Amino acid sequence: MCGILGGNNSKWNYKLGIEKLKHRGPDSQKIITFGSFYLGFVRLAIQDISKNAMQPMISDDGNVALVFNGEIYNFIELRCQLEKKGYIFKTLSDTEVILNAYVEYGKSFINKIDGMFAIVLLDKRKKRLYLYRDRFGIKPLYYYYSPGGDFAFASELKGLEAVCANITFDIDTTAVYDFLFYQYIPDPKSLYKQVKKIEPATCIEYDLASRRIVKEAKYWKLVPNTKKSDKGYNFDEVKEKVREILHNAVVQQMVADVPVGTFLSGGVDSSVISYECSTVDSKIEAFCVAYKEKMFDESEYAQSVADAIGINLNKGIMNLYEAVGLYNSLKNWFDEPFGDTTAYANYLVSKQIRKNITVALSGDGGDEVFGGYARYSEFEKLANVKVTDLIQRKICKRCGWDDHLLSHDYVRVGDEVEKYAYVSGFGFEDHIRTNLAAVKKALYIDKEYDVLWHFRQFYHKDLPRITAAQFIDMNSYLSSGMLPKVDRTSMAVSLEVRVPLLDTKLVEYSFSLPQDIRCNGSDLKKILKEAYIEFIPKKCLYRKKHGFSVPSSYYTRMGLGFRERVLKDMWGITL
């Protein structure tokens, strides 16, 4: 796990940019010039911790340079294939495997690697810069592109701000408005008009000669099963296949030259991951946070799982006032408005884990992949429900629309995406909702602006309803909200978090199943629970979902909501 940056303007401050990213890579740092381009890297040594594996890494023929953040899980297999083709490796790193895979296969190398990554390759021969983000958006990658052709990239926005210190960035008010609705800024937007996030499973090509972006394209797409019924499937065979794929993913993701541990909250996903880790290494250490406030404490469930699978559980005892003291840290972690208070809890548990280990496996992604959110059941219930005036008014209120001013062209009240947003809890906070006209005016938002654009692009009416909701989440909330939260709060303490439930083969297999096998309205996360019911206490698998959160009321009392307070206190934006 590391931090990367680069750019083509010789007047920019790359050293300062690297300093801003050093929490992502405290072990070492390096900046080089490669042709007319500057490439920088900060390292958190995980795989082959020798100096030979340091980046930026140059190909043997001197034509290709690479900087890369993340981990490639199938690098051993790919390395063997390349060795058979005559490649001689100088390191045991996955970085060198990526580099040689590109030399051998060209751009198609991306279809041969699996992992979490932000990869940047500079090819002198082709005069191209290639930027790749992993399939689900686990690792971040921002870029700046000016009309004159100046180009820069970085793992975090603060790196770009430091590198391009002579650039005046303009706040994108539509991104601020989106934040007020979603509590995060959706990809590909950032806080600034001039800076974008590369979307998941996307490659951007920048031509060094013409100094322009010449291509942006997806290199992978998730294709869900359009069937609902589970007829014709052998449930026991499916359970066995799920365990097989997930076990192999955990085996790959436990490879490291530093101590590895696991998050264990006592919920379904972290329990499943901890169990699989225990089958690989019976001495694996698990970690959880026990809150002094009993209504938030889940440690008894975590202990039950640890006892059942025979591993040691490390408990950090904390109270919510520690989280309250972290209020202003959001700006330093995310560099742009972020309103999910579970970020504080994530930071606290990451800080606790980092005292002992460098790599932790988590259960993130399980709800999206196997269907664990209660909103999926609610969305399915609305399938054949007539949109009554009452539901219409509730949807309007949640989304901030004035139901007295609606027209057929303005908004399609009761359409499926609006129903999804309604049952999912997305929407404006009360103070914003009741003053929306003033907020729009303050942010120069056009009255025709559809805040649900982020969800609409991923809704497919041909999918069963729960599958359709999962597909929206996989392409929106997961990559723009959930995964950035995990990445920034863990990297703030230089902890690498790996997410086996987002293994490509596992995700593809889960979505290849009919909806009622994966989950249904009465049995969420059905297949995952059934696959592990023999190994994990039933009371942990089937208990009511407990959010790992800190209530926003701990940060704000009467008046402004949390998101509005964040904008005002941290960015000086008053609505």
Beta strands, then each sheet from edge to edge (+ up, - down):
strand 1: 2-7
strand 2: 28-34
strand 3: 37-43
strand 4: 57-58
strand 5: 64-72
strand 6: 115-123
strand 7: 128-133
strand 8: 142-145
strand 9: 151-154
strand 10: 195-197
strand 11: 202-207
strand 12: 212-218
strand 13: 260-263
strand 14: 285-291
strand 15: 312-318
strand 16: 359-361
strand 17: 496-498
sheet 1: 2+ 3- 1+ 9- 8+ 10-
sheet 2: 4+ 5- 6+ 7- 11+ 12-
sheet 3: 15+ 14+ 13+ 16+ 17+
end
